Amino acid sequence: MVILRGRRFHESQELQSLLHEAELHSQGVILLFLGDEAVDIRGTTNCHSDGASQGQSRSEGAAAGHGRYLLLMIDGTWRQAKEMYKELRSWLPAFVQLAHLPVDERKEENAAQGYLVRSQPAPACLSTMEAVARALAIMEGTPQIEELLLRPLRLMTLLQAEFDPSTRTRLHQGTAMRTNGKSYGFKIPASLQS
């Protein structure tokens, strides 16, 4: 895992090197963001669920180019994420695939157990940690990864809830924080709106 800090990455030698190496080794590169042109991550060329759905074993999928990939995640406020996305899309090579996560119908049902501390603009929007966990579970074809990676986030959320009266109330009443009508600086694709 490589973490790059900043808002503008066109001059980042480290990112340029990662992209060059991915291209050299025919690795898929996926930028995860809710852009209008994004495809469901399950439809990307390096998704293990691709190979599994065609009857390939995990090792056969890896041999067919489904094994290694570079997953680019953007972390920041919704407005910052939009700015970084626009900057990245202006110069990233054409082989970078833009993808979004599928809507998780369970999110509304389990919202009281999930990420209660902040609000999201829509059910399709997740915290960065939730998105990383979900993307890796899908890409690796191993659903257990999501639960293992999210366990610390849930524990942290429960701890924070004990010190925030409004969050504590939502937690004990089993209600989720709802969108507060703010503009988050980007339009959520129609296919992801509930």
C-alpha positions in Angstrom: 0.0 0.0 0.0 1.2 3.4 -0.9 -0.3 6.6 0.5 0.3 9.9 -1.4 -0.6 13.1 0.4 -1.7 16.2 -1.4 -4.3 17.5 -3.7 -2.4 17.6 -7.0 -0.6 14.6 -8.2 0.5 15.3 -11.8 4.0 16.0 -10.6 4.1 13.0 -8.2 7.1 10.9 -9.3 5.8 8.1 -7.0 2.4 7.9 -8.7 4.0 8.2 -12.2 6.3 5.3 -11.3 3.4 3.2 -10.0 1.4 3.9 -13.2 4.4 3.1 -15.4 5.1 -0.2 -13.6 1.4 -1.2 -13.9 1.5 -0.5 -17.6 4.8 -2.3 -18.0 3.4 -5.5 -16.3 -0.1 -5.2 -17.9 -1.7 -4.6 -14.5 -5.1 -3.1 -14.4 -5.4 0.4 -12.9 -8.7 1.4 -11.4 -9.6 4.8 -10.0 -12.6 4.5 -7.7 -14.9 7.5 -7.8 -18.7 8.1 -8.3 -18.2 9.8 -11.7 -20.9 9.6 -14.4 -18.6 7.6 -16.7 -17.6 5.1 -14.0 -18.5 1.4 -14.4 -19.4 -1.0 -11.7 -16.1 -2.3 -10.3 -17.4 -5.8 -10.8 -17.1 -5.1 -14.6 -13.5 -4.1 -14.5 -11.0 -6.3 -16.3 -9.1 -7.2 -13.1 -12.0 -8.2 -10.9 -11.7 -11.7 -9.5 -15.5 -12.0 -9.6 -15.0 -11.8 -13.4 -13.0 -15.0 -13.5 -15.1 -16.7 -10.8 -18.3 -16.1 -12.8 -16.6 -17.7 -15.8 -15.6 -20.8 -13.8 -12.0 -19.8 -13.4 -10.1 -20.7 -10.3 -8.2 -17.9 -8.5 -4.9 -19.0 -9.9 -6.3 -19.2 -13.4 -7.7 -15.7 -13.0 -4.3 -14.5 -11.9 -2.6 -16.1 -15.0 -5.2 -14.4 -17.2 -4.2 -11.0 -15.9 -6.8 -10.9 -13.1 -4.2 -11.2 -10.3 -2.5 -7.8 -10.0 -4.0 -4.4 -10.1 -3.4 -0.9 -8.9 -6.4 0.5 -7.0 -6.4 4.3 -6.7 -8.6 5.7 -3.9 -9.3 9.4 -3.2 -9.6 10.5 0.4 -10.8 13.9 1.5 -14.1 15.8 2.0 -16.6 15.4 -0.8 -15.5 18.7 -2.3 -11.8 17.9 -2.0 -12.4 14.5 -3.6 -14.2 16.1 -6.6 -11.2 18.5 -7.1 -8.7 15.7 -6.9 -10.8 13.5 -9.2 -10.9 16.3 -11.8 -7.2 16.9 -11.5 -6.4 13.2 -11.9 -8.7 12.6 -14.8 -7.1 15.5 -16.7 -3.8 13.7 -17.1 -4.2 10.0 -16.1 -3.4 7.6 -19.0 -6.3 6.1 -21.0 -5.7 2.6 -19.6 -6.9 3.7 -16.1 -10.4 2.4 -15.6 -12.9 4.6 -13.7 -15.1 2.5 -11.4 -17.7 2.8 -8.7 -18.8 0.3 -6.1 -22.2 -1.3 -6.4 -24.9 0.0 -4.2 -25.1 -2.1 -1.0 -28.8 -2.7 -0.2 -27.7 -3.8 3.3 -26.3 -0.3 4.0 -29.7 1.2 4.8 -30.8 -1.8 6.8 -27.5 -1.8 8.8 -26.9 1.9 9.0 -27.2 1.9 12.8 -24.3 -0.5 13.0 -22.2 1.3 10.4 -20.5 4.7 10.1 -22.6 7.0 12.3 -20.3 9.8 13.1 -20.6 11.6 9.7 -23.3 11.9 7.1 -22.9 10.8 3.5 -24.7 12.5 0.6 -26.4 9.2 -0.5 -26.4 5.5 0.4 -24.0 4.8 -2.5 -21.4 7.1 -0.8 -19.1 5.5 1.8 -16.3 6.6 4.0 -12.8 5.9 2.5 -12.3 2.9 4.8 -15.7 1.4 3.9 -14.9 1.9 0.2 -11.4 0.4 0.5 -12.8 -2.7 2.3 -15.6 -3.2 -0.1 -13.4 -2.7 -3.2 -10.8 -5.2 -2.0 -13.5 -7.7 -1.0 -15.0 -7.5 -4.5 -11.6 -7.4 -6.4 -10.2 -10.3 -4.5 -13.4 -12.3 -4.6 -13.3 -12.7 -0.8 -16.2 -11.1 1.0 -14.7 -11.7 4.5 -12.1 -9.0 3.8 -14.7 -6.3 4.1 -15.7 -7.4 7.6 -12.1 -7.8 8.8 -11.1 -4.4 7.6 -14.3 -2.7 8.9 -14.2 -4.1 12.4 -11.7 -1.4 13.7 -13.8 1.3 12.1 -17.0 0.1 13.8 -15.2 -0.1 17.1 -13.9 3.4 16.7 -17.4 4.6 15.8 -18.9 3.0 18.9 -16.2 4.6 21.0 -16.8 8.0 19.5 -20.5 7.6 19.9 -20.1 7.4 23.6 -18.7 10.9 23.7 -21.1 12.5 21.2 -24.7 12.8 22.6 -26.4 13.0 19.1 -24.5 10.0 17.8 -25.1 8.1 21.0 -28.9 8.8 20.7 -28.9 7.5 17.0 -26.9 4.5 18.0 -29.3 3.6 20.8 -32.4 4.3 18.8 -31.1 2.4 15.8 -31.5 5.4 13.4 -29.0 6.5 10.9 -27.7 10.0 10.2 -29.6 11.3 7.1 -28.3 13.6 4.4 -28.8 17.1 5.6 -29.5 18.6 2.1 -26.0 20.0 1.6 -24.4 20.2 -1.8 -21.4 18.0 -1.9 -19.9 19.4 -5.1 -20.7 16.5 -7.4 -23.7 14.8 -8.9 -24.3 11.2 -7.9 -24.9 9.1 -11.0 -28.6 8.2 -11.5 -27.8 4.5 -11.5 -26.7 4.8 -7.9 -29.5 6.9 -6.5 -32.0 5.1 -4.5 
